[in-house]
């Protein structure tokens, strides 16, 4: 994850990239992407596309980019992107 943070220019900032290799957080948040469409391409359950604002360990907002006809959130990911996060601040 540190390589990704460095590549994105956020290394050492307030942004923290975390891995969830065993899907423990994904499952606890109810964000498992297990729809047959995306799984037919990805092969395994993944995490839904989302952003989350956490302040002192408290989830303030969680923005999930998914719709009934777009379970992966690929068609309209804007709810999980930076502009929405800035608005949440």
MOKA-V356718 format. One line per field, one symbol per residue. burial: + if it has 24 or more other ideal C-beta (glycine too) atoms within 12 Angstrom, else -. Layout:
burial = ???
This chain:
burial = -------------------------+----+++------------+++++++---------+++++----+++-----++---------
